[in-house]
């Protein structure tokens, strides 16, 4: 409508159908200048900024136009293959993050995991780069494809993040100091 209210629900999918954005009827959709949104695009993102330590990007989507806003939120959905979904059974935790170009950092957004449909969904109030990432448990899992965030494909990282190693060393030192003090 002239006010930017969506008159008919629409879903836009990536070419490989791993990602989709659904904009429901009644949502106000505006571009970065506050004008009614004319089109929506969603594609696999190229040149994704490195994800936070301890996470691995599985699917990154570039939703456009950048800066578009939705009130109430649109729904972003990632659909996983059986092989990708099997990683959850090994202890990986899927999360959705968006890249904030203003701060240069990734930010978590609430997401819903549906095992029956092998999907992860999140509500988004604006467009940016969104990524489905794995957060691996500290032992026995190196992440999707064995590749830590920001590493070239095929390069594996430590079995658990360096901050966890530091924490373990500090705890052992504290325990040793406690035991020495207790003997006195």
Buried (B, 14 or more C-beta within 10 A) or exposed (E): EEEBBBEEEBBBBBEEEBBBBBBBEEBBBBBEEEEBBEEBBBBBBEEBBEBBEBBBBBBBBBBBEEEBBBEEBBBBBBBBEEEBBEBBEEBBEBBBBBBEEEEEEBEBBEBEBEEEEBBBBBBBEBBBBBBBBBBBEBEEBBBBBBBBBBBEEEEEBEBBBEEBEEEEEEEEEEEEEEEEEEEE
